[in-house]
Amino acid sequence: MKKTALLSCCLMYLAFGIAKNVTKDKSIFLEKTFLENVIDQPILFLFLKITEQENALPTIELERVLRKKGKVKGDFSKKTTLLQAQNLVVSFYDEAGELLKKTQIENPLAEKIEGLNHDNEYEWTTIERSSNSFMVRTQDAENLFLVKIEKIQSDGSLVLLTRINLKNN
């Protein structure tokens, strides 16, 4: 029984980041240090819609801006050093025009899904769409002012698709 209780306490500490503290009267209380630290920082979510235009650049419209407490646990975007044609480069700027962060996201009009082929084996398939919604997220900061979204051309050059002023949203 004591081993089970000790094991349970250890698992709670590891799983939830809970630290034990002992007061002067030797009573024990629990403090959720890990969870409080994660929840203190806001995350900025940009919900966008991209629409392909015939013989023109695609248009991007901002559908919604959401700020939630939390912390981005990892940067799941591709590095911008290896630019791939048709992908988007999302750049975040402060009010002085200084670049804060730049990230590359895969072309949201080319949606990749996994499914079974004719031989009942799993494979990835790309579905070309004329319109699609997508989301960009980053750790929010008070100095985030402007977001630029650019499309990577086949020659590696960037073409501006939209600018979003975050102070108005």
C-alpha positions in Angstrom: 0.0 0.0 0.0 2.8 2.4 0.9 4.6 1.6 -2.4 1.5 2.4 -4.3 1.0 5.7 -2.6 4.6 6.6 -3.1 4.4 5.7 -6.7 1.2 7.7 -7.2 2.9 10.8 -5.7 5.9 10.4 -7.9 3.7 10.0 -11.0 1.7 13.1 -10.0 4.9 15.1 -9.6 6.2 14.0 -13.0 2.9 14.3 -14.9 1.6 17.6 -13.5 4.8 19.3 -12.4 3.6 19.5 -8.8 6.1 20.5 -6.2 5.8 19.6 -2.5 6.3 22.3 0.2 6.4 21.7 3.9 5.3 24.5 6.3 6.6 25.2 9.8 3.9 23.0 11.4 5.1 20.2 9.1 1.9 20.0 7.1 2.3 19.4 3.4 0.6 21.4 0.6 0.8 21.0 -3.1 1.6 23.8 -5.6 0.9 23.5 -9.3 4.1 25.3 -10.5 4.3 23.8 -14.0 0.7 24.4 -14.9 0.7 28.0 -13.7 3.9 28.8 -15.7 2.4 27.5 -18.9 -0.9 29.3 -18.6 0.7 32.7 -17.9 1.7 33.4 -21.5 -0.7 34.2 -24.3 -0.8 32.5 -27.7 -1.9 34.4 -30.8 -4.0 32.4 -33.2 -4.7 33.8 -36.7 -7.5 32.1 -38.6 -7.2 32.8 -42.3 -8.8 31.9 -45.6 -6.9 31.6 -48.8 -8.7 31.7 -52.2 -7.0 31.0 -55.5 -7.8 33.6 -58.2 -7.8 32.9 -61.9 -4.7 34.4 -63.5 -3.8 36.3 -60.4 -2.3 35.9 -56.9 -4.4 34.2 -54.3 -6.2 36.4 -51.8 -5.9 35.9 -48.0 -8.6 37.2 -45.7 -8.5 37.3 -41.9 -11.4 35.4 -40.5 -10.6 35.7 -36.8 -8.0 36.6 -34.2 -7.9 34.7 -31.0 -5.6 35.2 -28.0 -5.6 32.5 -25.4 -3.5 31.9 -22.3 -0.9 29.2 -22.8 2.5 28.5 -24.3 3.5 27.3 -27.7 5.3 24.1 -26.9 7.1 23.8 -30.1 7.6 25.5 -33.5 6.1 23.1 -36.0 6.9 25.2 -39.0 9.6 24.7 -41.5 12.7 26.8 -41.5 12.8 29.7 -43.9 16.3 29.0 -45.2 15.0 26.3 -47.6 12.2 28.1 -49.4 9.8 25.8 -51.3 7.7 27.2 -54.1 4.0 27.7 -53.4 4.5 27.7 -49.6 3.8 30.8 -47.6 6.2 32.9 -45.5 4.6 34.5 -42.4 6.6 37.3 -40.9 5.9 39.1 -37.6 7.1 42.7 -37.0 7.1 45.2 -34.2 5.8 48.8 -34.5 9.3 50.0 -35.6 9.3 47.5 -38.5 11.9 45.2 -36.9 11.4 41.5 -37.8 10.6 39.4 -34.7 9.9 36.0 -36.2 9.7 34.5 -39.7 8.2 31.1 -40.5 7.3 29.0 -43.5 4.1 27.1 -43.8 3.1 24.5 -46.4 0.8 25.7 -49.2 -2.7 25.6 -47.6 -4.3 25.1 -51.1 -2.5 21.7 -51.4 -4.0 19.7 -48.6 -2.2 16.4 -47.8 -4.3 13.6 -46.4 -3.4 10.0 -45.6 -5.6 7.2 -46.8 -5.7 3.7 -48.3 -4.7 3.1 -51.9 -6.0 0.4 -54.3 -3.6 -2.2 -52.6 -5.0 -1.3 -49.1 -1.7 0.3 -48.2 -1.5 3.8 -46.5 -0.2 6.6 -48.6 -0.2 10.4 -48.7 -2.4 12.1 -51.3 -2.4 15.8 -52.2 -5.8 17.4 -52.8 -5.6 20.7 -54.7 -8.2 23.2 -53.4 -9.3 26.5 -54.8 -10.1 27.8 -51.3 -9.1 26.6 -47.8 -9.0 27.9 -44.2 -5.8 27.6 -42.2 -4.4 28.8 -38.9 -1.1 30.4 -37.9 -0.1 30.5 -34.3 2.8 32.1 -32.3 3.6 33.2 -28.8 2.0 36.6 -28.5 3.9 39.6 -27.2 3.0 43.2 -26.6 5.3 44.4 -29.3 3.7 42.2 -32.1 2.3 44.8 -34.5 2.2 43.6 -38.1 2.0 40.2 -39.9 3.0 39.9 -43.5 2.1 36.8 -45.5 4.1 36.2 -48.7 4.0 33.5 -51.3 7.2 31.8 -52.5 7.4 31.9 -56.3 9.1 29.1 -58.4 12.2 31.4 -58.8 12.5 31.7 -55.0 11.3 35.3 -54.8 8.5 36.4 -52.4 5.3 38.1 -53.4 3.3 39.9 -50.8 -0.3 38.6 -50.4 -1.5 40.5 -47.3 -0.5 42.6 -44.3 -2.5 42.3 -41.0 -2.3 45.1 -38.4 -2.5 43.3 -35.1 -3.2 46.4 -33.0 -6.6 46.7 -34.7 -7.5 43.1 -33.9 
